[in-house]
Amino acid sequence: MKFYLYCVTDADPNLKDDPGGLAEQIVEVINSKSLFVVASKFDGEAVPVTRENVLQHEAIVRKSFSNTTVLPFRFGSLITESGLESYLKTREHALVERLAQVSGCVEMSVKIIWQNSAGIEDSEVTVPDLEEVGAGTAFLMFKRGEYRLEQEARELEAWLADGLKDVVRQEQITIEPTQRLVLSASYLVERARLTDYRRELGRLQAERTNLHFLSSGPWPPYTFANIDLEFGTHFGVS
Amino acid sequence: MSSTFDQVIVGGDVEALEESELSLLETLDHVLNRGLVIAGEITISVADVDLIFVGLNVLVSSVETANEVLRSREARPVLSTAPTERSADH
């Protein structure tokens, strides 16, 4: 029997009256020194990705988030009891440090979608007719289109970062210049500054009416939860 | 499921469904793609996939769907002049 993990918290999230966890198991809070792990027992080797399971995971993390500071685990985290003990023992300092970094904050997400009216013509990112222009010219035209898209995407990234820099604590932005979903950004925002964040984002949206913005949140800090030790440790070089 | 979106981008019966779908996709993006990872300890099964959304490709696909909804809304003068509705959650 393994534990399915929902999140690490800095205090007891007090989930007594909540519905069960995945596979109808009771949600437990495991205390180790200054850390609390929200988990439930799981009898199986793999966690099915179903709508119900994903929403259940999110609901338990969100409930914990309403009472405490949390570091959400990624969906599907299964570990033995001894493995969990070892993890908490070896990572305690990093987890406490990360909890302090996200304390009092929520995650907000922004996605931006290219529109043709943004100035990017379809003809610039498709391969030209080889019979008309020749392979070499076609290649150069295609690369020129790609280059222009990248420039536009980087300008968009800088514009968004500059516009929100005074109202966010941390950010993580990914750009995909050749995709319609050109930019995905996650922001760590202090709860007390959410109104300011929304105002600034609204102002930015009004500046670029030719782009589609998808904004969501507040989220538990999924994007800012990792402690960046797993890779090194996994290969025995930590 | 309640919306996680700050901004409700659509309104009306059909559009509300799209909003709910986008909200679910945002949830999937966070729950499946982000979060604290213990190396080697994530094991998921997608054999019984009622969620065909796993991964960014599906999110893009959903965005395309949203665009279709937005375009159809823009083509309807009555709705295009209505004020943008905001989610009660936020």
Interface residues (C-beta under 8 A of the other chain):
Chain A: L5 C7 V8 E45 A46 V47 P48 V49 T50 R51 V54 L55 H57 E58 V61 L71 P72 F73 R74 F75 G76 S77 L78 I79 G83 Y87 E107 M108 S109 K111 I113 Q179 R180 L181 S186 R198 L201 H212 F213 L214 S215 S216 G217 P218 W219 Y222 T223 A225 N226 I227 E230 F231 T233 H234
Chain B: M1 T4 F5 D6 Q7 I9 L22 S23 L24 E26 T27 L28 D29 H30 V31 L32 N33 R34 G35 L36 V37 I38 A39 G40 E41 I42 T43 I44 S45 V46 A47 D48 V49 D50 L51 V54 L56 L59 V60 V63 E64 A66 N67 L70 H90
